[in-house]
Every structure is written in structure tokens, then in C-alpha cells.
């Protein structure tokens, strides 16, 4: 067999990039001689994160449509045509065996062109409510790997494979890393730790909440590890002067901070939800209401409906946050119930199962 070649595309946020990298890593472990190329959107975070993970990436001149009339929207048709033509050149030059899309602006034109050239494609849909791009691409995709049930109303039923979302493999054994995590992040062994996650870019409303409630949280006798996101770090880093508070833009060792955490407050992006299922810590989800089709609320509800987490909407925070958090940290039975139930929803073999679908499409 000649050397296998794979193109992967996913970007815009960590939620699209890390699944693509996880899939590439698993393919590389199976096929060490294979060649890999990523395709992203110029000026988006994948252009830094993918090379950091050890892979080559090409950028397309593409961006999403804004919800209001802007120059950016006026440029969209030109950017789309440019991206389709560039994608065609990349595909003709690289000659991939399979093209894998995990979402983000660049995966649309790339997979569309791969479909038109009869190159096998796989879509990995992370959310419980798919975006319009993946709905359109699904008609000609060979396989659609999903993380939530009941997506037949969006995708062709015979192409859907329920795999779960790819997650960092170092999360599979976090329960053995608690002491290491506490030491690495210089946490107080005598205090419970609240981990606050706003996603790779940060979450304005979550940050506002933690800033406002910090005295309340510290008076509860806990320490706070607060990932505020790179967009907000300058605004909130002064809280590092407070005892028992650490504010960071980005977390480099997610496995260790998950291991050290006792409670989690998080947005409900698909990757975060999948990771928290594996980690099994008592979690309060605060979904972003500003995403397409309110899919973060739907992601969170899929867990909450199985009694695996607590859901607080942004418009409930003023009224309910303090009583909800106090109930959680004082109720050992509730903590145990949430931990056990969220862990039942984990899909630890997701990456391997997705790669199995990709392997099926390789033309020998």
C-alpha cells in the first residue's frame, strides 16, 4: 500500500481544533508513516495551535457571516469562491485518501470541494444541534460521527455513527493525578478547589459572575482556579493578588487541573461537556445563549436530564447562583450523584471509534 494521506479541517475555537488533533494523533499511532495536512482559516487560532501540536497547516481566506450588515458580509461571496479554489488546489496537490471535518469556517469549502472531487469525507459533529454547514455537507459525506443521540432529523440516518466526541487521552486516568495536580498548580491541600472554565477565548458573563461573587466563594472556604480566557485576562488578572485565587488566560495541563478540582463551573461547549463526562466532577453548566440555535443549552440539558449536572441560565444567575452553589458544596450526596451520573455518559473510546470509520473509507 502507498503511504496514506489525511487532510483534517477544524478551527475557530478549541472545540473544533482539539478533536481534529486528537483524530490525527490516533491515525498517526495506527499509521506512523502517514502524511497529514490541516486546513484552517487564516488569522484564526488553529494557525498557531495546530503547528504547536506538530502538524502542518494551510490557511484559507474565509470567515463566517455576521448577523448584521457589515463589510465582512459583503466580502463573504468573494472569500467563499477564493476558499473553494484554494481547497481544490490543496486537494489536487496533496491527494488525500480521506478528508475529515470537525467544524469551523474552513471545513465547509474544503469538504464541499472534496465531495465534488469524489474524495471520501467524514464529518465529526460535536454538538447536539448541528450548524448549517454540516447539515449541507452531510448529504454527500460518507460518514457522520456524532456525540448526541436523535440527530436523524438533521442528517441522513444511514450515515450516522454514534461515537461521542474525541477527548484528550490524558483525561482517562485523572483520578490518579490529584496530588500531582495540586502540586503543579500550587494549590492548598486543605481547601476544596473550584475550577472555572470559560472556553479558550473566555466567557464574558461567567467572568462577570465570578468577579462579583468572589467574596462569597472565598467565604465558602474554597480556593478558586479561574480560566478567564485570553480576551479577558488583562481585565481580571488583578484578582491574582487575592489569597486562594488564581486567574489564568489558558490552562496548559488540563488533565492536572481537572484532577485537582473538586467542583467545576463551565460553559457547555461540546468538547467541554465531553471532557467533563470523563472527569466526573460535580459541575454547574452556564451555557452561552449567544451561539447558533442555543446549542450549548441543548448540550447541557442532555446531561442535566440524566441528573448528571446542574444547569443555570445566564438570566438566572443573580437570583439563583449563591443558593445553588451553597447547596452543591454542602451536599455530599448530591456531589456523589452528579459525579456518578455524568461519568455514565462518557465515551472514552470516541477517538478510536471515529478512526475506525475513517479506516473503512480508505481505498486499498
Secondary structure, DSSP 8 states (H G I E B T S, - for coil): ----EEEEE--SSHHHHHHHHHHHHHHHHH-TT-EEEEEEETTSTHHHHHHHTT--EEEES-----SS--HHHHHHHHHHHHHHHHHHHHHHHH--SEEEE-SSHHHHHHHHHHHHTT-EEEEEE-SSS--HHHHHHTTT-SEEEESSS--TTTS-GGGEEE------GGGTTGGG-HHHHHHHTT--TTS-EEEEE--SS--HHHHHHHHHHHHHHHHTT-EEEEE--TTTHHHHGGGGGSTTEEEES--S-HHHHHHH-SEEEE---HHHHHHHHHH--EEEE---TTSGGGHHHHHHHHHHTTTSSEE--GGGHHHHHHHHHHHHHH-HHHHHHHHHHHHHT--TTHHHHHHHHHHHT---
